[in-house]
Amino acid sequence: MKLLGTQTSPYVRKARLVLLEKNIPHEYVIDPPTEPGSLVLRVNPLGRIPALILDDGFCVFDSTVIADYADTLNDAPILIPRNDTKARLRVKRWEALADGIMDSAIVARNESLRPAVQQNAATLDLHNQAVSHALEYASGLLGENAWCEGESITLADLALVSALIYLDLRQSERDWRGTHANLAAWFERISARPGVIASNAA
Ligand SMILES: N[C@@H](CCC(=O)N[C@@H](CS)C(=O)NCC(=O)O)C(=O)O
């Protein structure tokens, strides 16, 4: 299978981390949708990354569907609980929280790239506040636990680390480590995982 993406997309990182953590053989192809001739424009009608092309040509999108699918391919580890419906719900809610941080950070980034006179301060504020509130919520939920959910790594950890790496890239002025020491300590540990380190390289 082939994963199409870019190094900056947090959704791509999340999907890639799932494949890496589960040791699922795949080819990672840098394929920015903004490039004319990009493969993703031909395989995903939405023209978005990540897109996962299976060996039979079937294209899986978006990152949540890729993560769900990839998690069924083996049990080492199980990233989305299968039998405990409440635990599964908690993991999927973590994923939604992390994806929401990515969504808002991307809106804020796009707004900030507009010429200063055209920037909408209310939009910037709304989305930056959403990121702040979501981080506060994540910090409270994590507490002093080693993992976002349960006693081992899940999709929740992979989604959250992807969102935080994106914040470091696009909002380096945001001192989330200063405001949420528990998230900072958790991030240090997760970032040392071979999968996360591998995801930093193309
Ligand atoms: N909800 C989607 C979001 C995917 C998405 O928006 N990807 C962005 C990259 S961060 C994209 O491909 N945008 C197309 C473009 O910028 O042309 C997912 O989780 O996969």
The ligand as an SDF file (V2000), in Angstrom:
LIG
                    3D

 20 19  0  0  0  0  0  0  0  0999 V2000
  -10.2860   15.5300    7.7560 N   0  0  0  0  0  0  0  0  0  0  0  0
   -9.2220   15.2600    6.8270 C   0  0  0  0  0  0  0  0  0  0  0  0
   -8.4050   16.5200    6.6350 C   0  0  0  0  0  0  0  0  0  0  0  0
   -7.3900   16.3690    5.5260 C   0  0  0  0  0  0  0  0  0  0  0  0
   -6.8330   17.7210    5.0810 C   0  0  0  0  0  0  0  0  0  0  0  0
   -7.4690   18.7680    5.1970 O   0  0  0  0  0  0  0  0  0  0  0  0
   -5.6150   17.6830    4.5720 N   0  0  0  0  0  0  0  0  0  0  0  0
   -5.0260   18.9070    4.0960 C   0  0  0  0  0  0  0  0  0  0  0  0
   -3.5660   18.9600    4.4200 C   0  0  0  0  0  0  0  0  0  0  0  0
   -3.2680   19.3900    6.0670 S   0  0  0  0  0  0  0  0  0  0  0  0
   -5.1050   18.9120    2.6250 C   0  0  0  0  0  0  0  0  0  0  0  0
   -4.8250   17.8960    2.0190 O   0  0  0  0  0  0  0  0  0  0  0  0
   -5.4380   20.0450    2.0180 N   0  0  0  0  0  0  0  0  0  0  0  0
   -5.4490   20.1370    0.5880 C   0  0  0  0  0  0  0  0  0  0  0  0
   -4.7890   21.3520    0.1260 C   0  0  0  0  0  0  0  0  0  0  0  0
   -4.2890   22.0880    0.9960 O   0  0  0  0  0  0  0  0  0  0  0  0
   -4.7630   21.5640   -1.0610 O   0  0  0  0  0  0  0  0  0  0  0  0
   -8.3830   14.0990    7.3670 C   0  0  0  0  0  0  0  0  0  0  0  0
   -8.4350   13.8330    8.5630 O   0  0  0  0  0  0  0  0  0  0  0  0
   -7.7140   13.4130    6.5800 O   0  0  0  0  0  0  0  0  0  0  0  0
  1  2  1  0
  2  3  1  0
  2 18  1  0
  3  4  1  0
  4  5  1  0
  5  6  2  0
  5  7  1  0
  7  8  1  0
  8  9  1  0
  8 11  1  0
  9 10  1  0
 11 12  2  0
 11 13  1  0
 13 14  1  0
 14 15  1  0
 15 16  2  0
 15 17  1  0
 18 19  2  0
 18 20  1  0
M  END
$$$$
